[in-house]
Amino acid sequence: MKLKGDAKALLFFACLFFVSSSVSAATPAKNAEEVWMTLAKLPPEERQKRLLQGAKAEGELVWYTNTGLENAANYIAAFKQAYPFINAKFWRGKSRDVTQRLVTEARAGHFYADVFKTTTDLLPAVIDRNLIGRYESPIRASYPPHAKGLLWTNINYAFRVFGFNPRKLKREAVPKTWDELLQPRWKEEILFDESSLEEVITFLAVWGRNRTVDYLRRLGDQKPLIRRGRDTIAQLLMAGEGQLAITIYAYNAENLRAVGGPIDWVAPELIPTLLYPLTMVRQAPHPHTAALFYDFLLSDAGQQMIAKEGRVVANPNIDPIYPRMKELRALLGTPRVHINTLEEAPKYNQEGIKIFDKFLAERKA
C-alpha cells in the first residue's frame, strides 16, 4: 500500500525518534572489521551460527540511507520479520544530509550507524576519512565486477532515459540521441531536472570537457524547462507540460505506464546509469546485525523486494519485472551504458559541478 502525505511524514518522524532516542547508548566496536574478517575465515555453517549468536547479543541495527522513505521502511520491516530478535531502525535523508551526518558524528567520536548508503559522488568523502569498512559477504561472489568494489556492493541500477507523452508525441518522432535534442522543434519543450549532475559527469567521461561545455551551451539555447524532482517531472510530462523529459528514470516511467499513465520512454545512444552502493561503517557498533542486514539486501529475497519496485537489481539471479527493463540490463557492460563509478567521482565531480552550476544559473537567469 502506498504511503501518502501525512502518513509519510509521520513515518519519517517516527524513524527519526526511534533512532535518536536509542542510538545515544550505542558504543562503537573497537574494530568491526576484525569481526567481519573472523567471520570470513569460518566454514559456511559455522559462520552463520556465529553471525546469529552475535546478532542476538547485539539486538539492534541502525541504517543511515538515502533510500526513499517508503522503500526503506519496507526493507527494514522485511528484515525484522526474518530476524524478529533485532530491533532494526533507519535514518533517512537526502544524500548530502546522510553523508554529513556520518562525518559530523565521526568527528565527535560517535558511531551510531552500522550500514550506510549514499550516492557514488559522495561516498569517496567518507571512504577518504576511513569511515567505511571492508565486509566480504559471501553473496558478493555471484555479483558481476561492475556491481562491486572493495568497500561497497551495488544493490540496483538506475537508467536515465528520454520520456515522452504518447498522447502528444509519436514514438518515431522522439529523439534517439542527445544531439537530436538540439533541433529547433524541441525549443522550450524539454523538461530537465535541476539535479542532473550525473548526466554532466557522463558527458565529461565520454565526450571530454570541450564537447560537454559546448553541448550544454547549445542545450541551454533550447530554453529547457528546469524543474526539481524526477517524480514531479514525470507528472508534468503526463499533464502536458513539455513534450520531452530527458532525465527521468526508466523504472519510474514503467511503473506509471503499468497503471495507465500517459508516459513512455526511449533509451538514448548514451545512457547515464547510476549505482546504489551499500557499505558498512568501519566502527559499526553492531557488526553482526550489520552483516546480516547487508547479506539480506544482497540476497535473492532482498533483491526481489527491490526488483518488485520496477528496478534493475545488481543480483544477476533476479530478473526485472518489466521486459523493457530486462532489455536495459542487457546493455550493461556495453559502450551505450555509462555507469557513474566511485573511481570517476573524484576525477569529474568538482569540474562537473562548476559546469552544471553555470548551466543552471544561465537558464534561471
TORKOL-4160 file (C-alpha; in steps of 0.2 Angstrom, whole numbers, padded with zeros to 4 digits, m for minus):
365
<pt num="1" X="0000" Y="0000" Z="0000"/>
<pt num="2" X="0007" Y="0017" Z="m0004"/>
<pt num="3" X="0010" Y="0030" Z="0009"/>
<pt num="4" X="0004" Y="0047" Z="0006"/>
<pt num="5" X="0005" Y="0064" Z="0013"/>
<pt num="6" X="0003" Y="0064" Z="0032"/>
<pt num="7" X="0007" Y="0046" Z="0033"/>
<pt num="8" X="0024" Y="0048" Z="0025"/>
<pt num="9" X="0028" Y="0062" Z="0037"/>
<pt num="10" X="0023" Y="0053" Z="0052"/>
<pt num="11" X="0033" Y="0038" Z="0047"/>
<pt num="12" X="0048" Y="0049" Z="0044"/>
<pt num="13" X="0047" Y="0057" Z="0061"/>
<pt num="14" X="0044" Y="0040" Z="0069"/>
<pt num="15" X="0061" Y="0034" Z="0061"/>
<pt num="16" X="0070" Y="0050" Z="0067"/>
<pt num="17" X="0063" Y="0047" Z="0085"/>
<pt num="18" X="0067" Y="0029" Z="0086"/>
<pt num="19" X="0085" Y="0031" Z="0080"/>
<pt num="20" X="0089" Y="0047" Z="0090"/>
<pt num="21" X="0081" Y="0040" Z="0106"/>
<pt num="22" X="0091" Y="0024" Z="0106"/>
<pt num="23" X="0107" Y="0026" Z="0097"/>
<pt num="24" X="0114" Y="0038" Z="0111"/>
<pt num="25" X="0118" Y="0022" Z="0121"/>
<pt num="26" X="0127" Y="0014" Z="0106"/>
<pt num="27" X="0146" Y="0010" Z="0109"/>
<pt num="28" X="0157" Y="0009" Z="0094"/>
<pt num="29" X="0165" Y="m0008" Z="0091"/>
<pt num="30" X="0184" Y="m0007" Z="0094"/>
<pt num="31" X="0186" Y="m0014" Z="0077"/>
<pt num="32" X="0171" Y="m0021" Z="0067"/>
<pt num="33" X="0182" Y="m0026" Z="0053"/>
<pt num="34" X="0190" Y="m0039" Z="0064"/>
<pt num="35" X="0173" Y="m0047" Z="0067"/>
<pt num="36" X="0170" Y="m0047" Z="0048"/>
<pt num="37" X="0187" Y="m0054" Z="0045"/>
<pt num="38" X="0185" Y="m0068" Z="0058"/>
<pt num="39" X="0168" Y="m0072" Z="0050"/>
<pt num="40" X="0175" Y="m0074" Z="0033"/>
<pt num="41" X="0188" Y="m0087" Z="0039"/>
<pt num="42" X="0174" Y="m0099" Z="0045"/>
<pt num="43" X="0165" Y="m0113" Z="0036"/>
<pt num="44" X="0148" Y="m0108" Z="0030"/>
<pt num="45" X="0138" Y="m0116" Z="0043"/>
<pt num="46" X="0149" Y="m0111" Z="0057"/>
<pt num="47" X="0149" Y="m0093" Z="0050"/>
<pt num="48" X="0130" Y="m0092" Z="0050"/>
<pt num="49" X="0130" Y="m0099" Z="0068"/>
<pt num="50" X="0142" Y="m0086" Z="0074"/>
<pt num="51" X="0133" Y="m0072" Z="0065"/>
<pt num="52" X="0116" Y="m0076" Z="0073"/>
<pt num="53" X="0124" Y="m0078" Z="0090"/>
<pt num="54" X="0132" Y="m0061" Z="0089"/>
<pt num="55" X="0117" Y="m0053" Z="0082"/>
<pt num="56" X="0106" Y="m0060" Z="0096"/>
<pt num="57" X="0118" Y="m0052" Z="0108"/>
<pt num="58" X="0118" Y="m0035" Z="0100"/>
<pt num="59" X="0100" Y="m0035" Z="0097"/>
<pt num="60" X="0100" Y="m0018" Z="0087"/>
<pt num="61" X="0104" Y="m0012" Z="0069"/>
<pt num="62" X="0105" Y="0006" Z="0063"/>
<pt num="63" X="0105" Y="0010" Z="0044"/>
<pt num="64" X="0109" Y="0028" Z="0038"/>
<pt num="65" X="0102" Y="0029" Z="0020"/>
<pt num="66" X="0096" Y="0040" Z="0006"/>
<pt num="67" X="0083" Y="0027" Z="0000"/>
<pt num="68" X="0066" Y="0033" Z="m0002"/>
<pt num="69" X="0056" Y="0033" Z="0014"/>
<pt num="70" X="0043" Y="0020" Z="0010"/>
<pt num="71" X="0055" Y="0008" Z="0002"/>
<pt num="72" X="0067" Y="0009" Z="0017"/>
<pt num="73" X="0053" Y="0006" Z="0029"/>
<pt num="74" X="0048" Y="m0009" Z="0018"/>
<pt num="75" X="0066" Y="m0016" Z="0018"/>
<pt num="76" X="0068" Y="m0014" Z="0037"/>
<pt num="77" X="0051" Y="m0022" Z="0040"/>
<pt num="78" X="0055" Y="m0037" Z="0030"/>
<pt num="79" X="0072" Y="m0039" Z="0039"/>
<pt num="80" X="0063" Y="m0038" Z="0056"/>
<pt num="81" X="0051" Y="m0052" Z="0050"/>
<pt num="82" X="0066" Y="m0063" Z="0046"/>
<pt num="83" X="0075" Y="m0058" Z="0062"/>
<pt num="84" X="0062" Y="m0053" Z="0075"/>
<pt num="85" X="0076" Y="m0053" Z="0088"/>
<pt num="86" X="0084" Y="m0037" Z="0080"/>
<pt num="87" X="0077" Y="m0020" Z="0084"/>
<pt num="88" X="0081" Y="m0013" Z="0067"/>
<pt num="89" X="0080" Y="0006" Z="0063"/>
<pt num="90" X="0084" Y="0018" Z="0050"/>
<pt num="91" X="0088" Y="0036" Z="0047"/>
<pt num="92" X="0083" Y="0043" Z="0030"/>
<pt num="93" X="0089" Y="0059" Z="0022"/>
<pt num="94" X="0095" Y="0067" Z="0006"/>
<pt num="95" X="0111" Y="0060" Z="0001"/>
<pt num="96" X="0121" Y="0075" Z="0007"/>
<pt num="97" X="0112" Y="0075" Z="0023"/>
<pt num="98" X="0116" Y="0057" Z="0026"/>
<pt num="99" X="0134" Y="0059" Z="0022"/>
<pt num="100" X="0136" Y="0075" Z="0033"/>
<pt num="101" X="0128" Y="0066" Z="0047"/>
<pt num="102" X="0140" Y="0052" Z="0047"/>
<pt num="103" X="0155" Y="0063" Z="0045"/>
<pt num="104" X="0149" Y="0075" Z="0059"/>
<pt num="105" X="0146" Y="0061" Z="0071"/>
<pt num="106" X="0163" Y="0053" Z="0067"/>
<pt num="107" X="0172" Y="0069" Z="0071"/>
<pt num="108" X="0164" Y="0070" Z="0088"/>
<pt num="109" X="0169" Y="0052" Z="0091"/>
<pt num="110" X="0152" Y="0045" Z="0090"/>
<pt num="111" X="0147" Y="0030" Z="0079"/>
<pt num="112" X="0129" Y="0025" Z="0078"/>
<pt num="113" X="0126" Y="0019" Z="0061"/>
<pt num="114" X="0130" Y="0001" Z="0056"/>
<pt num="115" X="0126" Y="0001" Z="0037"/>
<pt num="116" X="0127" Y="0016" Z="0026"/>
<pt num="117" X="0121" Y="0021" Z="0009"/>
<pt num="118" X="0123" Y="0037" Z="m0001"/>
<pt num="119" X="0127" Y="0041" Z="m0019"/>
<pt num="120" X="0143" Y="0037" Z="m0028"/>
<pt num="121" X="0149" Y="0055" Z="m0029"/>
<pt num="122" X="0148" Y="0057" Z="m0011"/>
<pt num="123" X="0154" Y="0040" Z="m0005"/>
<pt num="124" X="0173" Y="0045" Z="m0008"/>
<pt num="125" X="0171" Y="0058" Z="0006"/>
<pt num="126" X="0168" Y="0045" Z="0019"/>
<pt num="127" X="0180" Y="0032" Z="0012"/>
<pt num="128" X="0194" Y="0045" Z="0012"/>
<pt num="129" X="0190" Y="0048" Z="0031"/>
<pt num="130" X="0192" Y="0029" Z="0034"/>
<pt num="131" X="0174" Y="0028" Z="0039"/>
<pt num="132" X="0169" Y="0013" Z="0028"/>
<pt num="133" X="0175" Y="m0004" Z="0032"/>
<pt num="134" X="0178" Y="m0020" Z="0022"/>
<pt num="135" X="0165" Y="m0034" Z="0023"/>
<pt num="136" X="0166" Y="m0048" Z="0011"/>
<pt num="137" X="0148" Y="m0055" Z="0011"/>
<pt num="138" X="0149" Y="m0072" Z="0003"/>
<pt num="139" X="0134" Y="m0067" Z="m0008"/>
<pt num="140" X="0145" Y="m0055" Z="m0017"/>
<pt num="141" X="0154" Y="m0069" Z="m0026"/>
<pt num="142" X="0140" Y="m0070" Z="m0039"/>
<pt num="143" X="0139" Y="m0052" Z="m0042"/>
<pt num="144" X="0147" Y="m0045" Z="m0058"/>
<pt num="145" X="0163" Y="m0035" Z="m0057"/>
<pt num="146" X="0154" Y="m0018" Z="m0061"/>
<pt num="147" X="0142" Y="m0021" Z="m0047"/>
<pt num="148" X="0155" Y="m0021" Z="m0033"/>
<pt num="149" X="0171" Y="m0014" Z="m0026"/>
<pt num="150" X="0182" Y="m0017" Z="m0011"/>
<pt num="151" X="0171" Y="m0007" Z="0001"/>
<pt num="152" X="0154" Y="m0007" Z="m0007"/>
<pt num="153" X="0141" Y="m0018" Z="m0017"/>
<pt num="154" X="0128" Y="m0011" Z="m0028"/>
<pt num="155" X="0110" Y="m0015" Z="m0024"/>
<pt num="156" X="0102" Y="m0009" Z="m0040"/>
<pt num="157" X="0105" Y="0002" Z="m0056"/>
<pt num="158" X="0095" Y="0017" Z="m0062"/>
<pt num="159" X="0095" Y="0021" Z="m0080"/>
<pt num="160" X="0091" Y="0039" Z="m0086"/>
<pt num="161" X="0081" Y="0040" Z="m0102"/>
<pt num="162" X="0071" Y="0051" Z="m0113"/>
<pt num="163" X="0052" Y="0051" Z="m0108"/>
<pt num="164" X="0038" Y="0057" Z="m0118"/>
<pt num="165" X="0019" Y="0058" Z="m0118"/>
<pt num="166" X="0012" Y="0046" Z="m0131"/>
<pt num="167" X="m0004" Y="0057" Z="m0132"/>
<pt num="168" X="0006" Y="0072" Z="m0138"/>
<pt num="169" X="0021" Y="0063" Z="m0147"/>
<pt num="170" X="0023" Y="0048" Z="m0158"/>
<pt num="171" X="0037" Y="0036" Z="m0153"/>
<pt num="172" X="0045" Y="0038" Z="m0170"/>
<pt num="173" X="0046" Y="0057" Z="m0168"/>
<pt num="174" X="0055" Y="0055" Z="m0151"/>
<pt num="175" X="0074" Y="0060" Z="m0152"/>
<pt num="176" X="0085" Y="0045" Z="m0150"/>
<pt num="177" X="0102" Y="0054" Z="m0147"/>
<pt num="178" X="0107" Y="0069" Z="m0136"/>
<pt num="179" X="0112" Y="0079" Z="m0152"/>
<pt num="180" X="0094" Y="0077" Z="m0159"/>
<pt num="181" X="0088" Y="0087" Z="m0144"/>
<pt num="182" X="0096" Y="0102" Z="m0152"/>
<pt num="183" X="0084" Y="0103" Z="m0166"/>
<pt num="184" X="0073" Y="0119" Z="m0167"/>
<pt num="185" X="0057" Y="0109" Z="m0164"/>
<pt num="186" X="0062" Y="0105" Z="m0146"/>
<pt num="187" X="0064" Y="0123" Z="m0140"/>
<pt num="188" X="0055" Y="0126" Z="m0124"/>
<pt num="189" X="0049" Y="0108" Z="m0125"/>
<pt num="190" X="0062" Y="0099" Z="m0114"/>
<pt num="191" X="0059" Y="0096" Z="m0096"/>
<pt num="192" X="0075" Y="0094" Z="m0087"/>
<pt num="193" X="0079" Y="0090" Z="m0068"/>
<pt num="194" X="0090" Y="0103" Z="m0059"/>
<pt num="195" X="0099" Y="0089" Z="m0050"/>
<pt num="196" X="0105" Y="0080" Z="m0066"/>
<pt num="197" X="0124" Y="0081" Z="m0062"/>
<pt num="198" X="0126" Y="0063" Z="m0067"/>
<pt num="199" X="0122" Y="0067" Z="m0085"/>
<pt num="200" X="0136" Y="0080" Z="m0085"/>
<pt num="201" X="0148" Y="0068" Z="m0077"/>
<pt num="202" X="0144" Y="0055" Z="m0090"/>
<pt num="203" X="0147" Y="0068" Z="m0104"/>
<pt num="204" X="0164" Y="0073" Z="m0096"/>
<pt num="205" X="0169" Y="0055" Z="m0095"/>
<pt num="206" X="0164" Y="0050" Z="m0113"/>
<pt num="207" X="0165" Y="0066" Z="m0123"/>
<pt num="208" X="0178" Y="0076" Z="m0114"/>
<pt num="209" X="0177" Y="0094" Z="m0107"/>
<pt num="210" X="0176" Y="0104" Z="m0123"/>
<pt num="211" X="0162" Y="0095" Z="m0131"/>
<pt num="212" X="0152" Y="0094" Z="m0114"/>
<pt num="213" X="0153" Y="0113" Z="m0112"/>
<pt num="214" X="0148" Y="0116" Z="m0130"/>
<pt num="215" X="0134" Y="0104" Z="m0129"/>
<pt num="216" X="0127" Y="0111" Z="m0113"/>
<pt num="217" X="0128" Y="0129" Z="m0120"/>
<pt num="218" X="0118" Y="0123" Z="m0136"/>
<pt num="219" X="0106" Y="0114" Z="m0125"/>
<pt num="220" X="0104" Y="0129" Z="m0114"/>
<pt num="221" X="0099" Y="0139" Z="m0130"/>
<pt num="222" X="0084" Y="0127" Z="m0132"/>
<pt num="223" X="0077" Y="0135" Z="m0116"/>
<pt num="224" X="0074" Y="0119" Z="m0107"/>
<pt num="225" X="0060" Y="0119" Z="m0093"/>
<pt num="226" X="0071" Y="0117" Z="m0077"/>
<pt num="227" X="0061" Y="0108" Z="m0064"/>
<pt num="228" X="0065" Y="0099" Z="m0047"/>
<pt num="229" X="0062" Y="0081" Z="m0044"/>
<pt num="230" X="0060" Y="0067" Z="m0056"/>
<pt num="231" X="0043" Y="0061" Z="m0050"/>
<pt num="232" X="0037" Y="0079" Z="m0052"/>
<pt num="233" X="0044" Y="0080" Z="m0070"/>
<pt num="234" X="0035" Y="0063" Z="m0074"/>
<pt num="235" X="0019" Y="0070" Z="m0068"/>
<pt num="236" X="0021" Y="0087" Z="m0078"/>
<pt num="237" X="0025" Y="0077" Z="m0093"/>
<pt num="238" X="0009" Y="0067" Z="m0091"/>
<pt num="239" X="0000" Y="0083" Z="m0088"/>
<pt num="240" X="0006" Y="0090" Z="m0105"/>
<pt num="241" X="0019" Y="0102" Z="m0099"/>
<pt num="242" X="0033" Y="0099" Z="m0112"/>
<pt num="243" X="0035" Y="0086" Z="m0125"/>
<pt num="244" X="0050" Y="0078" Z="m0118"/>
<pt num="245" X="0058" Y="0074" Z="m0101"/>
<pt num="246" X="0076" Y="0069" Z="m0104"/>
<pt num="247" X="0082" Y="0065" Z="m0087"/>
<pt num="248" X="0069" Y="0053" Z="m0080"/>
<pt num="249" X="0071" Y="0035" Z="m0073"/>
<pt num="250" X="0066" Y="0021" Z="m0084"/>
<pt num="251" X="0059" Y="0011" Z="m0070"/>
<pt num="252" X="0048" Y="0026" Z="m0064"/>
<pt num="253" X="0041" Y="0028" Z="m0081"/>
<pt num="254" X="0037" Y="0009" Z="m0082"/>
<pt num="255" X="0028" Y="0009" Z="m0066"/>
<pt num="256" X="0017" Y="0024" Z="m0072"/>
<pt num="257" X="0014" Y="0015" Z="m0088"/>
<pt num="258" X="0008" Y="0000" Z="m0079"/>
<pt num="259" X="m0006" Y="0009" Z="m0071"/>
<pt num="260" X="m0011" Y="0018" Z="m0087"/>
<pt num="261" X="m0001" Y="0034" Z="m0086"/>
<pt num="262" X="0001" Y="0043" Z="m0102"/>
<pt num="263" X="0020" Y="0041" Z="m0102"/>
<pt num="264" X="0033" Y="0031" Z="m0112"/>
<pt num="265" X="0052" Y="0032" Z="m0115"/>
<pt num="266" X="0066" Y="0028" Z="m0126"/>
<pt num="267" X="0084" Y="0025" Z="m0122"/>
<pt num="268" X="0096" Y="0037" Z="m0130"/>
<pt num="269" X="0113" Y="0032" Z="m0138"/>
<pt num="270" X="0122" Y="0036" Z="m0122"/>
<pt num="271" X="0113" Y="0031" Z="m0106"/>
<pt num="272" X="0119" Y="0039" Z="m0089"/>
<pt num="273" X="0117" Y="0025" Z="m0076"/>
<pt num="274" X="0118" Y="0026" Z="m0058"/>
<pt num="275" X="0124" Y="0014" Z="m0045"/>
<pt num="276" X="0117" Y="0012" Z="m0027"/>
<pt num="277" X="0132" Y="0007" Z="m0017"/>
<pt num="278" X="0129" Y="m0001" Z="0000"/>
<pt num="279" X="0143" Y="0000" Z="0013"/>
<pt num="280" X="0147" Y="m0005" Z="0031"/>
<pt num="281" X="0153" Y="0008" Z="0044"/>
<pt num="282" X="0170" Y="0003" Z="0049"/>
<pt num="283" X="0167" Y="0006" Z="0068"/>
<pt num="284" X="0149" Y="m0001" Z="0067"/>
<pt num="285" X="0143" Y="m0004" Z="0085"/>
<pt num="286" X="0133" Y="m0019" Z="0079"/>
<pt num="287" X="0144" Y="m0028" Z="0067"/>
<pt num="288" X="0135" Y="m0045" Z="0067"/>
<pt num="289" X="0117" Y="m0037" Z="0064"/>
<pt num="290" X="0126" Y="m0026" Z="0051"/>
<pt num="291" X="0132" Y="m0041" Z="0042"/>
<pt num="292" X="0115" Y="m0049" Z="0042"/>
<pt num="293" X="0107" Y="m0034" Z="0035"/>
<pt num="294" X="0120" Y="m0032" Z="0022"/>
<pt num="295" X="0118" Y="m0050" Z="0017"/>
<pt num="296" X="0099" Y="m0048" Z="0017"/>
<pt num="297" X="0099" Y="m0034" Z="0005"/>
<pt num="298" X="0111" Y="m0043" Z="m0007"/>
<pt num="299" X="0101" Y="m0060" Z="m0006"/>
<pt num="300" X="0088" Y="m0066" Z="m0018"/>
<pt num="301" X="0074" Y="m0061" Z="m0005"/>
<pt num="302" X="0081" Y="m0044" Z="m0003"/>
<pt num="303" X="0084" Y="m0041" Z="m0021"/>
<pt num="304" X="0067" Y="m0047" Z="m0026"/>
<pt num="305" X="0059" Y="m0034" Z="m0015"/>
<pt num="306" X="0069" Y="m0020" Z="m0024"/>
<pt num="307" X="0065" Y="m0028" Z="m0041"/>
<pt num="308" X="0046" Y="m0028" Z="m0037"/>
<pt num="309" X="0048" Y="m0009" Z="m0037"/>
<pt num="310" X="0052" Y="m0010" Z="m0056"/>
<pt num="311" X="0071" Y="m0008" Z="m0054"/>
<pt num="312" X="0085" Y="m0017" Z="m0061"/>
<pt num="313" X="0094" Y="m0025" Z="m0047"/>
<pt num="314" X="0113" Y="m0030" Z="m0046"/>
<pt num="315" X="0110" Y="m0048" Z="m0041"/>
<pt num="316" X="0111" Y="m0057" Z="m0058"/>
<pt num="317" X="0099" Y="m0071" Z="m0052"/>
<pt num="318" X="0084" Y="m0059" Z="m0051"/>
<pt num="319" X="0076" Y="m0053" Z="m0067"/>
<pt num="320" X="0067" Y="m0036" Z="m0068"/>
<pt num="321" X="0048" Y="m0037" Z="m0068"/>
<pt num="322" X="0046" Y="m0027" Z="m0084"/>
<pt num="323" X="0053" Y="m0034" Z="m0101"/>
<pt num="324" X="0060" Y="m0017" Z="m0106"/>
<pt num="325" X="0070" Y="m0016" Z="m0091"/>
<pt num="326" X="0077" Y="m0033" Z="m0095"/>
<pt num="327" X="0082" Y="m0025" Z="m0111"/>
<pt num="328" X="0091" Y="m0011" Z="m0102"/>
<pt num="329" X="0100" Y="m0023" Z="m0091"/>
<pt num="330" X="0107" Y="m0032" Z="m0106"/>
<pt num="331" X="0116" Y="m0016" Z="m0111"/>
<pt num="332" X="0126" Y="m0016" Z="m0095"/>
<pt num="333" X="0145" Y="m0018" Z="m0100"/>
<pt num="334" X="0142" Y="m0010" Z="m0117"/>
<pt num="335" X="0148" Y="0007" Z="m0123"/>
<pt num="336" X="0130" Y="0013" Z="m0123"/>
<pt num="337" X="0128" Y="0012" Z="m0105"/>
<pt num="338" X="0139" Y="0023" Z="m0094"/>
<pt num="339" X="0140" Y="0019" Z="m0076"/>
<pt num="340" X="0145" Y="0033" Z="m0065"/>
<pt num="341" X="0158" Y="0024" Z="m0054"/>
<pt num="342" X="0166" Y="0028" Z="m0037"/>
<pt num="343" X="0183" Y="0030" Z="m0047"/>
<pt num="344" X="0176" Y="0043" Z="m0058"/>
<pt num="345" X="0168" Y="0054" Z="m0044"/>
<pt num="346" X="0184" Y="0062" Z="m0038"/>
<pt num="347" X="0190" Y="0064" Z="m0056"/>
<pt num="348" X="0175" Y="0073" Z="m0063"/>
<pt num="349" X="0164" Y="0078" Z="m0049"/>
<pt num="350" X="0171" Y="0096" Z="m0045"/>
<pt num="351" X="0173" Y="0101" Z="m0063"/>
<pt num="352" X="0155" Y="0094" Z="m0067"/>
<pt num="353" X="0148" Y="0104" Z="m0053"/>
<pt num="354" X="0156" Y="0120" Z="m0059"/>
<pt num="355" X="0150" Y="0117" Z="m0077"/>
<pt num="356" X="0132" Y="0112" Z="m0072"/>
<pt num="357" X="0130" Y="0126" Z="m0059"/>
<pt num="358" X="0135" Y="0138" Z="m0073"/>
<pt num="359" X="0122" Y="0130" Z="m0085"/>
<pt num="360" X="0108" Y="0131" Z="m0072"/>
<pt num="361" X="0112" Y="0149" Z="m0067"/>
<pt num="362" X="0111" Y="0154" Z="m0085"/>
<pt num="363" X="0095" Y="0145" Z="m0088"/>
<pt num="364" X="0087" Y="0153" Z="m0072"/>
<pt num="365" X="0093" Y="0170" Z="m0077"/>
